[in-house]
């Protein structure tokens, strides 16, 4: 329990003093797992309230904005968004992600081809902005290419390659991704913001819940599990 409490204090310190200064703007109540593994490169990177980043050393989350003489990349992430392990977002133009959007593990989003088909020496020329709507769910290892717009509430299937616009309220899958299902816009969709309604501090509540489950997992038991693990560990 003491180890867990120390980890939480350390994580909060890293988020506020190391990670937050790397964003141009970052909203309140940000939660990051393994914040030291998150890679933020460049400027013009913005995120809203209740951003949740799950990162680790093996699957680091990466947000990168490139700058050239002609243009400057920009990344804007809305409120209540989720970035899962291994997500990589690279911009040389503009990438906007709407509120409540969830991005699964190892998704790659880039608004540039980085090199032309015929001129492969000068980068950044082949760019076009990406706009991902609100409450979009991007599945595991999907790739979203330059110039794509994805409508509100839509779902991108795992492993899909999105190179054309996606309308709202649909499910797309495949390479290239195509519509395989239409969602009923009349049905209520619970969004991530629902988790935070009526709660002053959602993350503290989650920590309290974790403490209940780990109440018998003291420091001595943790040390034993690390060095002399048994069947019960």
N, C-alpha and C positions, 0 to 999 in steps of 0.2 A: 504493500500500500504506500509506503514512504517513497519507494522508487517511482511509482506511478505519479504521485503528487509532484515529485521533483521534475519528472518528464513533462508534466503539464505546464508547470511554471516556466521551465526552460523553453518549451515550444512557444508559449505566449510571448516570451521575451524575444525570441528569434523572429516571430511574425511581425511584431511591432517595430523592432529596431534594425532588422536586417532585410526582411522581405518588403514591408510596407514602403520604405524609402525608394525601392527600385521601381515601384509603380508611380505613374504621374498622379493618378488618383486611385484610392482604394477605399471602399465603403466600410461600414461598421460590421462587427461580429463576423470577421473572417475566421475560418477554421481550416487549418492545414495539417495534414499528417506528414511527418518527416519534412518540415519546412526547409531544412538545410539541403535537401536534394532537389528543390525546385530551382530551375534555371530561368532567370529573367535577363534578357539581353536587349539593349537598345532603349529608346525613349518612345513616348506617345503610347503608353500602355495603360489602360484604364479598366477598372472593375467596380461593380456596384456592391450593395450590401449582401451579407450572408453568402459570400463566395465560399465554396467548399472545394478544397483541393486535396486529392489523395495521391501522394507521391511516395516514391521510395528510391533507394540508390540504384536498383536494377531497372526500374521503370520511372525515370524522372519525368516530371511534367516540365515542358519547355515552352516559354512564350518569347518570341523573337521578333523584333522590328528592325528591318534593314533600312539604311539611308544611302542615297546616292545624290549626285548633283542635280538630277532631274526630279526626284521625289523622295518622300518619307513615308515609311510604313506606319500603320496605325492599327491597334487592337482595342476594341471596346467590348467588354463583357458586362451583361446586365445583372440585375439582382437575382438572388436565389439560384445561381448557376452551380453546376457540379462539373469538375474536371477530374477524371479518373486517372489511374496510373498509366504513364507512358504517353499521355496526350502531348502532341507537338503542334503548335500554332505558329506559323511563320508568315510575316507580312512585309511586302514591299510597297503596298498600296493601301488597302483598307479591309479589315475584317471586323464585322459587327455581329455580336451574338446576343440574342434577345433574352429577356427575363425568363427564368424557370427552365432554361435549356440544360439538358443533361448530356454530357459527352462521355462515352464509355472508354474503356482502356485502349490505348495504342491507336487512337484516332489521329489522323494527320490532316491538317487543314492548311492550305497554302494558296495565296492569291497571285502567285507568280510561277511561271515555268522556269525562271531563273536564267535560262539561256534560250536564244532563238534557234530555230531549225537550221538556219544558214549562217548566222553570225553567233558562234558559240564562245566568243571571246568576251563580249561585253554583257554583263548580267543586268537584271532588273527591267529590261525593256518590255518583256512579255508579261504584263500584269493587268489584272482586272479585279475590281472589288468583290468581296463575298459578303452576303447578308443572310444570316441565319435568324429566322423569326423567333417568336416567343414559344416556350413550351415544346421545343423540338427535342427529340430523343435521337442521338446519333449512336449507332451500335458499334460493337467491338471491331476494331481494326478497319473501320471505314475510312475512305479517302475522299476529301472534298476539294475539288479543283477550283481554279480561278474563275471569276465571273459568275459564280453560281449563286442563286437566290433560293432559299428553302422557306416555304410558307409555314405559318403558325400551326402548331400541334402535330406536324408531320413526323414520321419515324423513318430513319434510315437504317436498313437492315445491316447486320454484321457482315463485314467484308465487302460492302458495296463501294463502288467507285462512282462518285457523283460528278458528272461533267456538264449536266444540263439542269435548268431550273426545275425545282420541285414545287408543285402547288401546295396549298394548305390542306390539312385534314386528309393526308394520304400516307400509305406505307410504300416505300420504294426499296428495291433490292436488286442486286446483280451488278454486272460489269459490262456495259454501263448501266447504272441504276435506272429502273423503270417502275412505274406504278403497278403494284400487285394487289392493293386493297385500298378501299376508300373508307374513311372513318365517318361516323355519324356526327355532324356538328351540333346536333340537338342534344346529344348525351353529355352529361357533365363529366369533365376530365379533372381529376384532382391534380393540382400542380404542386411543385416543391414548396411554394410559399405557404401551403396549408400546414406544413410541419411547424411553422414559426408563428402562426396566428395565436394571439392570446398568451404568448410566452415572452417574458422580459428577456430571458437569456436561454435560448434553446440548448446551446452547447453545454452550459453548466448543468442543465437538467440531464443531458446525456451522460455527463461525467458522474453525476450522482447515481444514475442507473447502473453504470459500469461498476461503481464502488459496491453496490449491493451484490452484484454477481461475483465480485472478487473479494468479498469480505473475509473469506477463509484463506485467501492467497496472500499471506504476509511476506515480509522481506526474506525471512529465513527459508520459507517454502520456495520463493523465487530463486534464491541462491542455490538451493538443492536441485531444482529443476534444471538449472544451467549447468551444473557440474556433476551431479549424480542423479540423473533422471530415472524415475521409476515408471511402472505401468500406469499409475494414477496421474502422471504428468502428461 
